[in-house]
Amino acid sequence: MKNIAYCALICFLVLSIMCFMLDKDCRAGDYIIAPADALEISIWGEEELARQLVVCPDGKVSFPLVGDLTVAGKTTAEVKALVEEKISIFIPEASATVIVSQLGSLQYYVIGKVQNPGMFNVSKTLSVLQALAMAGGLSTFAKEDGINIIRYHEDETVRLPFNYNEVKKGENLQQNILLERGDVVLVP
């Protein structure tokens, strides 16, 4: 009975957070392109220039006539403007379309004492609770007050504590942060 209550609480928290984040995630123009994302780039009226491209690890794609373009760290609107600027030498007043056709860069890892540890390739940002839910929840012997998020920023590794006991009681909810690309949720 106690486990059912915990599961219900977790489901309620996850659904509440997802509904809160839904409006934010729907703004496609805010998505930042990263390596491993797949893009569809085309020029209106120039069918032979339509391409499906995967962003290389160096953050670039190669497009006909203009060569290599750095797209990582940019939004689709910024890439559209870049393509139109570069191709205007060959096709004046060109109108480009840039679509993120597959998200390959939003990867999170949940390891340790969870039901289904592993890498999760998702289509939107997740909170810590959502990532734990995707991993099937904590196992019986997980140390609920010792969870850490390991985050890599350039040359620095940061450890962010997460106390599951507090969050499931509705306390200290600000620690249920949004994960960033490549974050590792470590459950001891």
Protein Blocks (a to p, Z undefined) as FASTA:
>chain_A
ZZmmmmmmmmmmmmmmmmmmmmmmmmmmlpccdehiacddddehilmlgccddddfkopa
cdehklpadfehpafklmmmmmmmmmmmmmghiacddddfbdfklccddehjdfbgcddd
dfbdcdfklmmmmnopaafklcfklcccdddehjaccdddddfklmmnopaklmmccdde
hiacddZZ
